[in-house]
Amino acid sequence: MFLYPRKSSIKKWATWLLAIVLGLCTIPGNAQQVVKVGGYDFPPFVDKTGGTSLTFDLIAALNAFQKKYIFEFVETSSKRRFINFDEKKYDLIFFEALDWGWQGREIEASDVIMQGGAVYITRAEKYKDQRYFDDFKGKTIWGILGYHYGFANFNADLDYLKKTFNAHMTTSQEGLVEAAVTGRADISVVVNEYLQVYLAKHPEVQKKILVSKKFDAVNSYTILVRKGINPDVAEINKLLSEMENAGVLKRLWGKYKLK
């Protein structure tokens, strides 16, 4: 005596089998890996005010140039970027340097992708020349909270900066320029790459400020990569080299009047 399954049971099994088959068919064979890129307000690399951001453009260029990875931006802050990295909220960060507080972490630096740095600016006045930037004694210095400056031996501690250098730390590069123009700051320390972009948009400011010929510090901008992930530093370097040879990076830097 044979027992035949009910039609309802056959229908259920057929439905489940079809779902399994369809599920297997829809699994992508070459799914792109998502790579999270951290970034904080650091014009012109990341501009939270809505201005152009070099990090966003580089992410778009990377996504267009290759199909293995999808690079996505993750917002952090200059002070929390270390904590968020330790929390594994992102694995890469662009236009950064190892000596900006990353020592002791499982992180590596790519080849240098751009040379830059921060310069001093002050309100243009007849008695001022380049010697004005030789001595900070008795002068107010404005900078960005959480940034590491050469004049302070890269110590970003707020209390130390206030007590030692009479420093006023703010959150806006534009605010630094305005503080120098109005005389509220004796000296502002501004990222040179930002200043170039700002003066291109506001050429009238050029005559209102004196810009130092010397740098507070020369920055060798790299991409920092968490150890043990894909893409690793070697793959990032290879990708950047290919983009350089293809003229992609030159066009990108040119958009911002940068070298």
C-alpha positions in Angstrom: 0.0 0.0 0.0 1.5 3.3 -1.1 0.7 6.6 0.6 0.7 9.5 -1.8 1.3 13.0 -0.4 -1.5 15.4 -0.4 -1.7 18.0 -3.2 -1.3 20.7 -0.6 1.9 19.2 0.7 3.3 18.9 -2.8 2.4 22.5 -3.4 4.2 23.6 -0.3 7.3 21.6 -1.1 7.3 23.0 -4.7 7.0 26.5 -3.4 10.0 26.0 -1.0 12.1 24.4 -3.7 11.4 27.2 -6.1 12.3 29.8 -3.4 15.6 28.0 -2.8 16.4 27.8 -6.5 15.6 31.5 -7.1 17.6 32.4 -4.1 20.7 30.6 -5.4 20.2 32.2 -8.8 20.1 35.7 -7.4 23.3 35.4 -5.3 25.8 37.6 -7.2 28.9 35.8 -8.3 31.0 39.0 -8.3 29.4 41.1 -5.6 31.4 44.3 -4.9 32.8 44.7 -1.4 31.9 47.8 0.5 34.8 49.7 1.9 34.1 52.5 4.4 36.1 55.6 4.2 36.2 57.9 7.3 36.4 61.6 7.0 35.9 64.8 9.1 35.5 68.5 8.4 38.8 69.4 6.8 38.3 71.7 3.8 39.0 71.3 1.0 39.3 67.5 1.6 35.9 67.3 3.4 33.7 70.4 3.6 30.6 70.1 5.8 29.3 73.5 4.7 28.3 72.0 1.4 31.4 73.2 -0.6 33.4 71.0 -2.9 35.1 68.1 -1.1 38.2 66.4 -2.5 37.5 63.2 -0.5 34.0 62.8 -2.0 35.5 63.3 -5.5 38.3 60.8 -4.9 35.7 58.3 -3.7 33.6 58.8 -6.8 36.8 58.5 -9.0 37.7 55.2 -7.3 34.3 53.8 -7.8 34.3 54.7 -11.5 37.8 53.4 -12.1 37.3 49.9 -10.7 34.5 47.5 -10.0 35.9 45.3 -7.3 35.0 47.6 -4.4 32.4 50.2 -3.6 33.9 53.0 -1.5 31.5 54.7 0.9 31.9 57.8 3.1 31.5 57.6 6.9 31.4 60.9 8.8 33.5 61.3 11.9 35.2 64.3 13.6 38.8 65.4 14.0 38.7 64.3 17.7 36.5 61.2 17.4 38.2 59.7 14.3 40.5 57.6 16.4 37.7 56.3 18.6 35.5 55.5 15.5 38.5 53.7 13.9 38.9 51.6 17.0 35.2 50.9 16.9 35.7 49.7 13.3 33.2 52.1 11.9 35.5 52.7 9.0 38.7 51.1 7.7 40.3 53.8 5.4 40.8 57.5 5.8 42.1 59.8 3.0 44.5 62.8 3.2 45.9 61.8 6.6 49.3 61.1 8.1 50.5 58.5 10.6 52.1 61.1 12.8 48.8 62.8 13.4 48.1 60.7 16.5 47.8 57.2 14.8 50.9 55.7 16.5 50.2 52.3 18.2 47.2 51.4 16.0 46.9 48.6 13.5 47.1 50.9 10.5 49.4 51.5 7.6 50.0 54.4 5.2 49.9 54.4 1.5 52.4 56.1 -0.8 52.2 59.9 -0.5 49.4 61.2 -2.8 49.9 64.9 -2.2 52.3 67.3 -0.5 50.8 70.2 1.4 50.7 71.8 4.8 49.5 74.7 6.9 50.6 78.3 6.6 50.4 81.4 8.9 48.2 84.3 7.9 47.7 87.7 9.5 46.0 91.0 8.7 48.0 92.9 6.1 49.4 96.1 7.7 52.3 98.3 6.8 54.6 97.4 9.7 54.2 93.6 9.0 56.5 91.5 6.9 57.7 87.8 7.0 59.5 88.5 10.3 56.1 88.8 12.0 55.8 85.0 11.9 59.1 84.4 13.6 57.9 85.1 17.1 54.5 84.2 18.6 55.1 85.7 22.0 52.3 88.1 23.0 50.2 87.1 20.0 46.9 85.3 19.7 47.0 82.2 17.5 43.9 80.7 16.0 43.7 77.1 14.8 41.2 74.2 14.4 40.2 72.1 17.4 41.8 68.6 17.2 44.4 69.5 14.5 48.1 68.8 15.1 50.3 71.9 14.5 54.1 72.1 14.1 54.4 75.2 16.2 53.1 73.2 19.2 55.3 70.1 18.3 52.0 68.4 17.2 50.5 68.4 20.7 46.8 68.9 20.2 45.8 69.1 23.9 43.6 72.1 24.2 44.7 73.2 27.7 48.4 73.0 26.6 47.7 75.1 23.5 45.8 77.8 25.5 48.4 78.1 28.3 51.5 77.8 26.2 50.5 79.7 23.0 47.4 81.8 24.0 45.7 79.7 21.3 42.0 80.0 20.3 40.7 76.8 18.7 37.7 76.9 16.5 36.0 74.5 14.0 36.1 76.4 10.7 38.9 77.1 8.3 36.8 80.0 6.9 36.5 81.4 10.4 40.3 81.3 10.7 40.6 83.5 7.5 37.9 85.9 8.7 39.6 86.2 12.1 42.8 87.2 10.5 41.2 89.6 8.1 39.4 91.4 10.9 42.3 91.3 13.3 40.6 89.2 15.9 43.5 86.7 15.4 47.0 88.0 15.3 47.9 84.8 13.5 45.7 82.1 12.0 47.1 78.7 11.0 45.3 77.7 7.8 45.6 74.6 5.6 47.3 75.9 2.5 45.2 73.7 0.2 42.1 75.3 1.6 43.5 78.8 1.4 44.2 78.3 -2.4 40.6 77.3 -3.0 39.3 80.1 -0.8 41.4 82.9 -2.5 40.3 81.6 -5.9 36.7 82.2 -4.8 37.4 85.4 -2.9 40.3 87.2 -4.7 39.6 90.4 -2.9 40.9 88.9 0.3 44.4 88.4 -1.2 45.3 92.1 -0.5 43.9 92.0 3.0 46.2 89.3 4.4 49.9 88.5 4.7 50.6 84.8 4.0 53.8 83.3 5.5 56.3 81.9 3.0 57.2 79.2 5.6 55.0 76.3 6.5 53.8 75.5 10.1 54.4 71.9 9.0 54.7 70.2 5.6 52.1 67.5 5.3 52.6 64.3 3.3 49.1 63.3 2.7 48.5 59.6 2.5 45.6 57.1 2.7 45.6 55.2 6.0 44.5 51.6 5.8 43.5 49.2 8.6 45.9 46.2 8.7 44.5 42.9 7.6 41.7 44.2 5.4 41.0 44.2 1.7 42.1 46.3 -0.1 45.4 46.4 1.7 48.1 49.1 1.3 49.7 47.3 -1.6 46.4 47.1 -3.5 45.6 50.8 -2.7 49.1 51.8 -4.0 48.6 49.9 -7.2 45.2 51.4 -7.8 46.5 54.9 -7.2 49.4 54.3 -9.5 47.0 53.2 -12.2 44.8 56.2 -11.7 47.9 58.5 -11.8 49.0 56.9 -15.1 45.6 57.3 -16.6 45.5 61.0 -15.7 42.6 60.7 -13.3 44.4 62.2 -10.3 45.9 65.0 -12.3 42.4 66.1 -13.4 41.1 65.7 -9.9 43.9 67.9 -8.3 43.4 70.4 -11.1 39.8 70.9 -10.2 41.0 72.3 -6.9 44.0 74.2 -8.4 46.3 71.8 -6.4 49.4 70.0 -7.4 
